[in-house]
Amino acid sequence: MLIARIYSVLFPILTIVIVGYLYARIRPIDMSTANRLNMEVFTPALLFTVLSDNTFNIMDYQQLALATILMILGSGIIVFPLIRWLGINPKTFMPSMMFVNAGNMGIPVALFAFGEVGLPAAMLFLMTTALLNFTLGISLVSQRASLIALLKMPLIQATLLGLLISLSSIEVPSLLITPIKMLGTCAIPVMLLSLGVRLSDIDLTHWRIGLLGAVLRPLSGGLMFLIIRPWFTLTPLQTSGLLIFAMLPPAVVNYIIAEQYQQEPQKVAAIVMLGNVASFISLPIALAFIYQ
């Protein structure tokens, strides 16, 4: 039954998010250390594990990578005329339309929807989003993006190393890959718990712009999917992954960047948080199309 399949995918995700939310409401917690570990240890380990696996071939994902880039850029371009007409600062609004939650939400959905075979595409979405967010995304806000700072990120280092091993057909010794895999298994639960903790801090002062963002994010992504899908030859699994990517909510890192560069961070926070709440409506719609 369609509803049961969708429920089986989203229930584990929603449950862990709710646990994080309730725990933070009962016992306020600082997740900064856990988030740093996740960004600098657990997620890079997961990325490296997937990319360095001898079953992964980056050449099979060239078209999906290009489609992902067009999806990111197009989602911002589509909403630009509307937000200019509404008098909203594009620097505040556009990054949250372009750079989605490919980590906290995208990876768990891919895992529960497709199993481990869905992880390579999910990793590609995360890599592409991270690369563009920390270059183009920061440039949109401040024109101070740094390539050196990008290369210092463990996420990027793990990506480059994993791709190098994949392209060179080097086999990582099991003695080394086992502890890396163990670290990688921590990434997804911590992502979801962290998202729940973040949602406990929702500020509804700017609910109007937050609600607008929550509506426009999946709409712009879905429209871009319909526009670019006919131009690429993708496998059914890649097509399904791209549709889920199109419907993902804004990434939490958009708020972090806005706060760092003082680009109306409270408005960005409202867009990000309400967008993530609304994803429990948009993602079932995407899964319904996938499973029909």
N, C-alpha and C positions, 0 to 999 in steps of 0.2 A: 504494500500500500504506500502511495506517494508520501502522505503525511508522516507515516511511521519512519520512512527512510530519511526524510528531512529532520525529523525529531531525533533520530539516532545520531545524526551528524552534529547537531547544534546543542543537544542536551549536555554532553560532557563539557563543552566549551562554556555554556551558560552557567553550569553548576560551579565550575572553578572560579569564574568571574564573580559570581554571587558570594562564594566563600571569601574571596578577597575583599569584596565590598562590605560584607557584614563584619568581618574581623576588624577592618579599619574603622567602622562606625562604633564598634564596641570598645576596641582598644586601638586608638590612633597610633599609627606606625610610620616610621620613616623608611621608605623603600629605596632610598638613594644608593645604599651600598649593594643591595640585591640587584637593582637595575644596572649598576655599573658592572657587577659580576656577570650579569646576563649579556650585556653588550660587549664586554671585553673578554669573556671566557666561554660561557655556555653556548651562545649563538654562534660565535666564530668556530667553536668545536663542531657544532651541528653542520654548519656550512662546509667546513673542511671534510667532514665525514662523507657527506653526500657527493661533493664535487670530486673527491679523490677516489671514489668507488670505481672499480674497473668497468662497471656497467654504464657509467655516465660518459657520454660523448658530447662535448659542447657544440660540435658541428651540427648535431641534430636539433639544436635550439636557436640557430641563427635567425630564422624567420620570427620565432616567438620573441626573441630579444628586440628585434626591430619593431614588431607590433606593440611591445610593451612601452618602448620609448615614445612611439606615436600616441599611444593611449595616454601617457602622462602629459605630454605637451598639449595634445588636443583637448583634454579635459579642462585645462586652464584657459585655452583660447576660446572655447565654446561659451564659457560663463563671462568672459571679459566684457562684452558689450552690455550685458544686463547689469552687472555690478557697477559699471561706469554710469549707466542711466540711473541707477538707484543711489548714486553718490557714495558708494562704498569704496574705500581705499583698496586698490588691487593688491598692494603689498600685504595687506592684512588678510584678504580673502583667498586669493588665487593659490598660494602654496597648499592650503588645505584641500583644494579641489584636485590638485595635481599629485601630491605625495601622500599615498594611502598607507594604512596600517597593515603592510605586507608581513610584518613580524608577528605582533601580538595576536592578530586576528587571521591573517592570510595563511600562515603556516599551519595552525591548528585545524582550520577548516579544510585545507588540502589534505591533511593527514587523515582526518576522520571521514572525509568524503571519498577519497580515492585510495587510502592506504599509503604505504611507503613509496609506491610508484608515482605518487603525486608530488613527492617532496622535491625532486629536481626542478620542476617548473616553479614551485613555490620559492625555492632558493634563488632562481633566476629573477623572479619578481622582486624579492628582497634586495638582491645585489643591485639591480638596475635602479630601484627606488632610492637606495642609500647613496649610490654614486651621484645621481642627479640632484637629490635633496641637499647633499653637502657641497655641491658645486653651484648648480643653477639655482637651487632653492635659496641658498644664502645670498647669492648675487641679486636675486629678486628683492631681497629685503635690505641688503646693505652694500653690495658691490665689494665685499671683503672676503670672498671665498678663497681658501688657500689650498693649493694642490698638495703642498708638503703636509699640512695638517690632515688632509684626507688620507694620504699614504701612511700616516702614523696610526690610523684607526685599526684595531685588531680585526674588525669585520672585513675591511678591505684587504688586509694582509692575508687573512685566512682564505679569502676569495682568490687572490692572485696565486697563492701557493697551491690551493686545490686545483685550479685551472691548469697550472704548470704541470702538476703530476698527472692530471687527466690527459693532457696533450702529449706528454712524453711517455705515457703508458708505464710509468714506474709503479710498482706495487708496494704499498706501505706495509711494513712488517706487522703481523697481527699483535705482537707484543706492544707496539706503539699505538696501533689504531684502537685497541680495546679500551684503554683509559680515555682516549679522545671521544669515543662513542659514548662512554659513561657520562662524561661531562656534557655532551650534546643532548642527552636525554633529559637533562635538567631544564633546558631552554624553554620548552613549550609550557610546562606547568608554571614556571616563574613568570613567563610573559602574561599568561591569563590572570594569575594572582595580582600582578602589578597593575593590569588594566582595571581590575575590580577595585583596587585601592585608589587608583586615579579617579574612578567614577564617583567615589565617596566624597570627593572635593568639588563636585559640580557647583558652579556659581551661576544662578539663573538671572543675574542682573542684566546680562546681554542676551536674553533668551531669543529675541527676535532674529538677530543675525545668526545665532546658533541654529535655530530652526530652519532658516533659509539655507544654511550650509548643509544641514542634515538632509534636506530635500534635493538640493542641486548636486551634491557629490555623487550619489548613485545614478541620478538622471544624466549627468554629463558623461559619466563613465559608460553607462548603458548605451547612450547615443554614439559614443566613440567606438564601442564594440561593433555596433551595427554598420558603422561607416567603414572601418578598416578590415573587418573579418573577411569580406569577399576577396580582398587583395592578397591574401596569404594562404599558403598550403600548410595547414596545421593538422596534426593528428587529433582524433576526437578528445583525447585526454588533454592536449594542449589547448584546444578550443574551450573546453569546460573550465580549465584553469584560468584562461584569459577572461572568461565571463565573470568568474568569482572575483578576480583581480579588479575588474571594472566596477564592481559593486561594493568594494571594501570602503570602510569609513576613513576619515583623515587620520594620519599618523600622529601619535602623541608628540613626536619630535618637532612637529610644526610649532607647537606651543613653546617648547624649550628654546628653539631658535628665535621665535618672536620675543620671548622674555629676555634673551641674551642681547638682542639688538633693539629692544624697546619699541617694537612695532605692534602697539596696541595688544599686548599679551592677553589681557582679560577677554577681549573679543575673540581672539584666536582660541583661547581655552574653551569658550562656550561652543564654538564651531566644532572643535575636536571632540569634546565630551558628549554633546548632544548627537553628533554624527555617529559616535560609537554606540550609543544607546539605540539609535535608529537602525543600526546595521542588523539588529535582530529582527527587523522587518524586511529590509532589502535583501539580505542573504538568503532567507527562505525562498524568496521570489526567484533568485538566481538558481538555487538548487532545484526548484520545481521545473524550470526550463531544462536543466541538465538531465533530470531523471525522467522526464516525460517520454 
